[in-house]
């Protein structure tokens, strides 16, 4: 299997929110995996590898615009293409 399309390098800081300045549409054309402290997370909304944190939505709490509140979890973050 020859992959003719090269995947862009994963950035240090990436957000899944299209309104964020850290959102990169080219990266989201491929499936991305995130591990935090050696365990894969499937609910990550935003990450920063150099600062060592991920943001995940809370289960029930909403902000005033109806969006889920983001909780920051710190640890060793690794991003990869699946």
GIDA-V356996 format. One record per residue. RES is the residue in one small letter. PSI is psi in whole degrees, -180 to 180 (none if undefined). OMEGA is omega as a letter, one per 30 degrees, with the letter a starting at -180 (none if undefined). NEAR is the number of other C-alpha atoms within 12 Angstrom. Layout:
res: {RES:RES}
psi: {PSI:PSI}
omega: {OMEGA:OMEGA}
near: {NEAR:NEAR}
This chain:
res: {x:x:x:x:x:x:x:x:x:x:x:x:x:x:x:x:x:x:x:x:x:x:x:x:x:x:x:x:x:x:x:x:x:x:x:x:x:x:x:x:x:x:x:x:x:x:x:x:x:x:x:x:x:x:x:x:x:x:x:x:x:x:x:x:x:x:x:x:x:x:x:x:x:x:x:x:x:x:x:x:x:x}
psi: {113:124:104:-22:122:143:139:154:141:131:164:-35:122:139:144:-9:120:-20:-9:146:-13:12:130:107:-33:-35:-36:0:-16:157:131:143:146:131:139:118:39:-4:135:134:140:-1:20:128:-31:148:159:115:-46:-34:-14:51:157:154:129:148:144:162:-47:-30:135:151:-176:-14:2:5:148:143:144:133:136:128:128:150:-165:118:134:135:144:160:140:none}
omega: {l:l:a:l:l:a:l:l:l:a:l:a:a:l:l:a:a:l:a:l:a:l:l:a:a:l:a:l:l:a:a:l:a:l:l:a:l:l:a:l:a:a:a:l:a:l:l:a:a:l:l:l:l:l:l:l:l:a:a:a:l:l:a:l:l:l:l:l:a:l:l:l:a:l:l:a:l:l:a:l:l:none}
near: {4:5:6:6:10:12:18:17:17:28:25:23:27:34:28:26:21:15:11:14:13:21:21:23:20:20:25:23:16:18:17:30:25:33:28:28:18:13:14:19:23:18:22:30:31:36:39:29:26:17:16:23:29:36:31:26:23:18:12:12:15:14:12:8:8:9:14:17:18:24:21:20:25:19:21:21:30:30:34:23:19:13}
